[in-house]
Amino acid sequence: MKPNELHKELIKIRPGLEEFLDRNERKRNLALALRSIRKRAGLTQEQVAELTGMKQNAISKLESPSGPMPNTDTLHRYAEACGVVATVGFYGAPVPPKDPKKKVKKPRQLVSAVCGGEFPDEKFQVAMAPL
């Protein structure tokens, strides 16, 4: 059975699975990226934990496809331990005009290395680049 067919079958027999997968898509993508970065750096979860000052089970939760999204400080610590730099970008988020009477005609890109919270109506991307 092909992976796509298996996915469709699982959704048929497990009520709520599709909603769960949709709800956790961003966390799953982030977890896969984090795991990939760590493996490319040739590190174990234990080594990343030691380098970040976190516990191994916290690193495991970061790399888990479900659960809460980590804050940006945690992402930066993880990235630094793996020898990369994390950049958080927001796309489609309108930049507030200096004059509140003016309307924003076109959304611009905001990029910030220090931000917190989650914007459910906006797309965001976490990029990691070598130091």
Beta strands, then each sheet from edge to edge (+ up, - down):
strand 1: 84-91
strand 2: 110-112
strand 3: 123-130
sheet 1: 2+ 1- 3+
end
